[in-house]
């Protein structure tokens, strides 16, 4: 069957509110980035859904986990099923370096603890695999699973499925042999990294793309007044 493509357009807050009574049978709504917990009028939207008796709708959020809005938290507690997918790319200061802001990984755990208090919430993770975090993935895997052990509503499984391929110079599959071999040594045998390890083992190194990555990172550090080696020490030999 021919399905007519739907155009995406900006709508006013009032239009969205008026739409709700006509979509009562909807099963799930996904809220994606920017950062949905910072979206203007999001608490109003949730309140309208409650008023329309739409609390059975499954709400799914992709969030960086660093923002906590007490009003939204209170409203989410009235829904039957809420899924939160926390985007996280590294441990320690590597996390804030990749994110490019004053983010602190402790903020994620503090906020996770608050969400974990809601009985209707499930928390998962999505990690974008890239050359900045390839040799940090084992530490991150251990961290996420420690959170799973600590918090009842946290599930750390299947978190490592997104491989960065755009821009291609950030791909974790195009790294020098020394880094690739270390990564394979660390990750081989862990089910979550099966696809990554298989792809790494087959991949040939493209030196031009690696040089683009180095140039990009040096420009980024210059712009930020930062130094990648402080956060990703395994890259030191390539940035001397």
Secondary structure, 3 states (H helix, E strand, C coil): CCCCCCCCCCCCHHHHHHHHCCCCCCCEEEECCCCHHHCCCHHHHHHHHHHCCCCCCEEEEEECCCCCCHHHHHHHCCCCCEEEEEECCCCHHHHHHHHCCCCCHHHHHHHHHHHHCCCCEEEEEECEECCCCHHHHHHHHHHHHHHHHHCCCECCCCCCCEECCCCHHHCCCCCCHHHHHHHHHHHCCCHHHHHHHHHHHHCCCCHHHHHHHHHHHHHHHHHHCCCHHHHCHHHHHHCC
